[in-house]
Amino acid sequence: MQKHNLQQLIEFDNASFLPRVIHNQPGFRLVLLNLRAGQSDPEHSTSDRVAVYALSGHITFYENQSPADLRAGEMVTIEAGAPHRLEAHEDSSLLVIRAGDTAPSSQGLDLRQVPRPQRHPLVFETFDRLNVDDSMILVNDHDPVPLHMQMENLRSGQFAWEYIIRGPEIFRIRVRRTAPPTGAETPLSVPSTTVVGIRSV
């Protein structure tokens, strides 16, 4: 049994909306989402069903282009795969529940087979396509510390970095998306030459 005081977890960030993961396991994810008036969560979709319950404030929730106003005590549910986004009209706190039978997916990226100038752009492009809870496995012949620092700078708060194997010859790292994009991300373009190394794991 786990008990949480949601009121104590409500905290706002003037720069961007603030998600707080309360519970996270395959098939069930519970997030407290805090938004200042005027902040928004850009359009995205998930592979599971989603329910959004308004604890406080006033938001407009969009499924595709269909809007629904939500105020404290009101809730919407959407089916898996439906594109959705939301905008806050007041400081608002939401409880977001993602539930389903689909286990998070993962894909592998063997950077040893990718030309060096293409490595970071390819990692960012792959990461930006991940749904929340999905992950990619990076394989490299050295510790990609500069890549980690670049992700901290450009995708702060959106990922978890976990070493599965930490050298000395092979480095295997799981990078999991922990939060949706803010909409203000700087893309890194991959050169137009053919890139190898992506495979299912």
Buried (B, 14 or more C-beta within 10 A) or exposed (E): EEEEEEEEEBEBEEEBBBBBBBEBEEEEBBBBBBBBBEBBBBBEBBBBBBBBBBBBBBBBBBBEEEEBEBEEEBBBEBEBEEEBBBBBBBBBBBBBBBBBEBEBBBBBBBBEEBEEEBBBBBBBBBBBEBBBBBBBBBBBEEBBEEBBEBBEEBBEEBBEBEEEEEEEEEBBBBBBBBBBBBBEBEEBEBEEEEBEBBEEE
